Amino acid sequence: MRAQLKALDSADAPGGDIRAFEPEDAEDFRLAVTATIGPAGLEGEELFQFTVCSAARLARQPLPKGFAFQRHTLVLDKWDPSLIERAIGDLCLRTEGEEWHEIAVKLSRFGGWEFEDYRP
């Protein structure tokens, strides 16, 4: 079983469409993106959160303690919504497992999974 990217959106983009987002500076930006991912060819989907930002924005991040952890972050040279789709889509194609939960856990290493810390 493999993962499949089913949709991308952002609450900070016009109409939620990341292709409609236009940063003031294509080489210095940050955007919260939600990827809807599910098992390839099957119904069902879950949400994974990514911070998409430029390398320049990441380099400008203040480090009050001299360090920072970066998790669930996709770094681009410059704004390119098709590259975001390709990067997350390729991640899905390369992520497989015997069951969906195994795949979702693997994906959660890259994007914040909505059920990551869920305990029944």
Beta strands, then each sheet from edge to edge (+ up, - down):
strand 1: 3-9
strand 2: 30-39
strand 3: 46-54
strand 4: 73-76
strand 5: 112-113
sheet 1: 1+ 2- 3+ 4+
sheet 2: 1+ 2- 3+ 5-
end
